[in-house]
Amino acid sequence: MDVTRLGKKMALTGDLPEVGDQLPKFKLFDQQNNKVKTANLIGQVSLISVVPDLDTPVCTLQTRKFVQQADHYPAAKFYTVSNNSVAEQTGWCAAEGVQNVTLLSDEELSFGYETGLYVPNAGNLARSIWIIDETGKIVYRQIVIEQSEEPDYLAALTALEKLVPRVDA
């Protein structure tokens, strides 16, 4: 599959998992530099927001939008994955004043290669949204073709609501 960045075509590294597939095995690192494996995400419905680089405006917007929505879906876990280092992610949270977000670093590109989302020409992950059920099965996938654009938040949240109810505060 190809994505674009400002109209320039870029290939992804591999085959993307399809809806209905199990989430591939990978390892990421949380803000305490603890290893987080695929198995750690299983057991609860999860929305995984993948951003190319947290230090860019669109990635910041995408992360903030899902942080704002997370409280409305207490039965789901929200994650943001980027290949920024743990230190860069921690710095971003401090600079943006963002709390209550689970940022996961794919600096080693395990997630990127296993999901086929790594974009070698750009050196980062492709913007996408994934929803997995409690068994780890992919129930929703959105690959943003033009990487400089935001994802379709409403489509992702509508898909999430098929698995967990929205709770208005």
C-alpha positions, 0 to 999 in steps of 0.5 A: 500500500502507498500513502502520500505526504503533500502529494508525494507517494511513499510505500509502506513496508509490508502487508497491513493486517485486515479487519478480522485479523488478530493484531500482530505481535510487537513490542512498544515502550510506555512512558516509564520505559516498560515494555508493552507487548501485544498481549498487554493490549488484549482483554479490553477494547482498545483504540490505537491512534498511530501518528507519524511524529508527535512534534507536528501540528496534525499529530498533536491535533489527532492525539488531543482529539482522542484524549478529549474523547477517552473519558466518554468511553470508559470501557475502552482504552485509548493509546497513541503510538509513534516512533518518537522516543520515550523522552520525546513523548514525555517532553511532548506531554509536558510541553502540551500539558497533556495528561491521561494519555497512554503514549507508546513509543515504537522507536525500535519499529517493532510495531511499524514492521509487524503492522506494515505501517513503517514508511521508510522514505519518511522514517516514521509510521503511517497515520492510522487508527485501529480498533481491537476487541477484547480478544485482540481481533481488529474490528476497525482500521483506517489508514489515512492516505494523505499523511498531512491530513487528519483522520476521520474521527467520527468514523472511528468513534462510530466504530468504537461505539459498536463495541462500547457505549459512549458515556456523556459526562 
